[in-house]
Amino acid sequence: MSDTHAQTVPFVRDTMLPAAQPPDNQAGAVRWLRENLFAGPVNSVLTIAGILIIFFLVTHFWDWFAHSVWNASSLSECREIISATWGPDARGACFAVIRERWNQLTFGFYPSELYWRPTMTFGLQMIALAPVLFATALVIRRTVLVITAVVTLAAMIALGSPMIWLVFAAIAFAGGIYASERNVRWLVPVALIYPLAGIWFLWGGSLWTPIFILVGPALGWVAWRILGKRLPGVGMFAAILVTILFWMILAGDAANDAQNLIPMSIESVRSDRFGGFLLSVTIGVAGIALSLPIGIVLALARQSDMFLIKSLSVMFIEFIRGVPLITLLFVASLLLNYFLPPGTTFDIILRVIIMVTIFAAAYMAEVIRGGLAALPRGQYEAADALGLDYWKAQRLIVLPQALKISIPGIVSTFIGMFKDTVLVTFVGLYDPLKSMPDAIRANIEWKGIYWEPFIFVGAIFFIICFAMSRYSMYLERRLQRDHK
Amino acid sequence: MSEAINRKVDHSHMQVSDQVAIDIRNMNKWYGTFHVLRDIDLTVHQGERIVIAGPSGSGKSTLIRCINRLEEHQAGHIVVDGVELTSDIKNIDKVRSDVGMVFQHFNLFPHLTVLENCTLAPIWVRKVPKRQAEETAMQFLEKVKIPDQALKYPGQLSGGQQQRVAIARSLCMQPKIMLFDEPTSALDPEMIKEVLDTMIELAEEGMTMICVTHEMGFAQAVANRVIFMDQGQIVEQNTPSEFFNNPKSDRTKLFLSQILGH
């Protein structure tokens, strides 16, 4: 500091400056416009071009939407109303088809007197999801559950639900909301059992079937309690073996016998009557619920030090990812029957769910592997140094962080999988996008109506997928643990 | 050089017992074909405070990481508190739960609060009831002087605070031995002192400690033995006063002149 300037010679500040307001053009709407829309010549040109494109699109489609008809019993009636109201050359949308056939688009060929059952299934599902989706947010949980309860019960009444099931649903919602207020962990067992209950509500049949399906894991748990204390590996294997053997050998007969002894059943609905959004949501929810845990296991296996496990996982993931989903669906619908013993009936929706699940799980595994790879080595070392064993370290340290990092990818996979459920049209199921509108158009009254069902189905898909996307952003914010 | 240590260190409880805490015999380690640790022989008694110094790449971190088997050794024996480290996972977990380790980059769990960081291992490894684990954790957080940060997340703390939490986290397992792997190297000068103070307090209570560090002031004030390593071998070990005032090997002299020169 030999050549110090005159003005930097000793200086002591005796009063601190107060914070001042920014200049006017550096704050508020003016600043936002300048920074975001007119930051420079290129930006300004692009902004104006964008506004023009939006203007042309809106003016082009506006008439069609503005002239839409919601009340007609056929396409030709629609056209008559439009030309009578808006002139002979006017174009207009005929959303009357949605009003007329919403039940088909929603429930497919599900018996109309039983529409309340899927409604109740997906309404009550919210209780099972509450401890998973909104574990730490009481107010959000309360809002979601109360709204779901009101909407579900109202819809059930409108769809002519029998009183006994209405009471059942009301009690279930009341119990769920009570548990959610007191201690949301009470709902975790509900979350575990609900998939079986949901399957029974949807497909119906004997109540003894789900009960005996539950008995299998219960026996497996007993086997694990007996053996697992001393030989954890053998115990785990025995538990799985006991469960599967019980399902394969005893469960079916036992359920039949019990049904003969004490009949308890609701009207059963065959899989080929499922269609529309009911089908998509059923496959989508099952695929989402199953593909995440399978994806986690595959990702951990791929990171494993054990060569065989690692190779099996890599082969599985690469094979499934290398094959189009439609191929897997064809395998599910056609080839699987050749490999199974003759006479086995293996439900088509179940087969599709399995294929969609393993397809999504392979992608999920890679997404989660990315999260695992992003964790600093030090986290594994700290967990090791504290004496946590492999599973505890994974469960308490590694997975919570890796899954958090992977949230955007996981939700993208869910969204992709949910949209892919419309591909079931290729194996003869009535998806909401292709088969169901085709079935509607097969009717002479609605022959030739294309855009309106597409727009409706697209809008519903958009709402569901956008909700998932918003939820993932909410979750990311909620799990944020540092200042960014 | 000892500007970070500006208080008198109380040596009254620093007693070295006859009991062996760590016994390393003829230990060798390779990374692939690179011979990182060569014929290491080291016996650490309970209550010893050992500082390991040496140029970077000399294998000092690798050595202490072998003691809780974050690194595997390929030849020789390591016995920690009577348990030999082999590929037996039970033994490894036993040793790890008895040996605390503090890392250069703290390695706190960012998704857990400070308190949860401290109670996690006691609850899941030692099976201590949650309430009791929290009480113990608060005691140790008080000891490292950050009880008021217990409910914050690590990302909200300064580096020095994080490192003190990391020390508290290790202490919550009531370890018999503490390993420090360059605990102050990633810290701003202002924060080095608060971490060293915590480490000195720990030494004053008689904890068995092995520290890899470049803080020579700490070595002089606290250590009872300084080990100098170079090229994967122990070159010289001595009491701090002998080591700093009267180094024997040329390599040590060179190292000391470089590290103390400015």
HADDOCK unambig.tbl for C-alpha pairs under 7 A between the chains (distance, minus, plus):
assign (segid A and resid 378 and name CA) (segid B and resid 107 and name CA) 5.43 0.50 0.50
assign (segid A and resid 379 and name CA) (segid B and resid 107 and name CA) 5.75 0.50 0.50
assign (segid A and resid 379 and name CA) (segid B and resid 109 and name CA) 6.85 0.50 0.50
assign (segid A and resid 381 and name CA) (segid B and resid 70 and name CA) 6.80 0.50 0.50
assign (segid A and resid 382 and name CA) (segid B and resid 107 and name CA) 6.01 0.50 0.50
assign (segid A and resid 385 and name CA) (segid B and resid 68 and name CA) 6.85 0.50 0.50
assign (segid A and resid 385 and name CA) (segid B and resid 96 and name CA) 5.46 0.50 0.50
assign (segid A and resid 385 and name CA) (segid B and resid 100 and name CA) 6.99 0.50 0.50
assign (segid A and resid 385 and name CA) (segid B and resid 101 and name CA) 6.37 0.50 0.50
assign (segid A and resid 386 and name CA) (segid B and resid 96 and name CA) 5.99 0.50 0.50
assign (segid A and resid 386 and name CA) (segid B and resid 97 and name CA) 5.58 0.50 0.50
assign (segid A and resid 386 and name CA) (segid B and resid 100 and name CA) 6.98 0.50 0.50
assign (segid A and resid 386 and name CA) (segid B and resid 121 and name CA) 6.17 0.50 0.50
assign (segid A and resid 387 and name CA) (segid B and resid 93 and name CA) 4.98 0.50 0.50
assign (segid A and resid 387 and name CA) (segid B and resid 96 and name CA) 4.78 0.50 0.50
assign (segid A and resid 387 and name CA) (segid B and resid 97 and name CA) 4.60 0.50 0.50
assign (segid A and resid 387 and name CA) (segid B and resid 125 and name CA) 6.71 0.50 0.50
assign (segid A and resid 388 and name CA) (segid B and resid 121 and name CA) 6.88 0.50 0.50
assign (segid A and resid 388 and name CA) (segid B and resid 125 and name CA) 6.24 0.50 0.50
assign (segid A and resid 397 and name CA) (segid B and resid 109 and name CA) 7.00 0.50 0.50
assign (segid A and resid 401 and name CA) (segid B and resid 111 and name CA) 6.74 0.50 0.50
assign (segid A and resid 481 and name CA) (segid B and resid 110 and name CA) 6.89 0.50 0.50
assign (segid A and resid 481 and name CA) (segid B and resid 111 and name CA) 6.30 0.50 0.50
assign (segid A and resid 481 and name CA) (segid B and resid 153 and name CA) 6.34 0.50 0.50
assign (segid A and resid 481 and name CA) (segid B and resid 155 and name CA) 6.69 0.50 0.50
assign (segid A and resid 482 and name CA) (segid B and resid 155 and name CA) 4.81 0.50 0.50
assign (segid A and resid 482 and name CA) (segid B and resid 156 and name CA) 5.98 0.50 0.50
assign (segid A and resid 483 and name CA) (segid B and resid 156 and name CA) 7.00 0.50 0.50
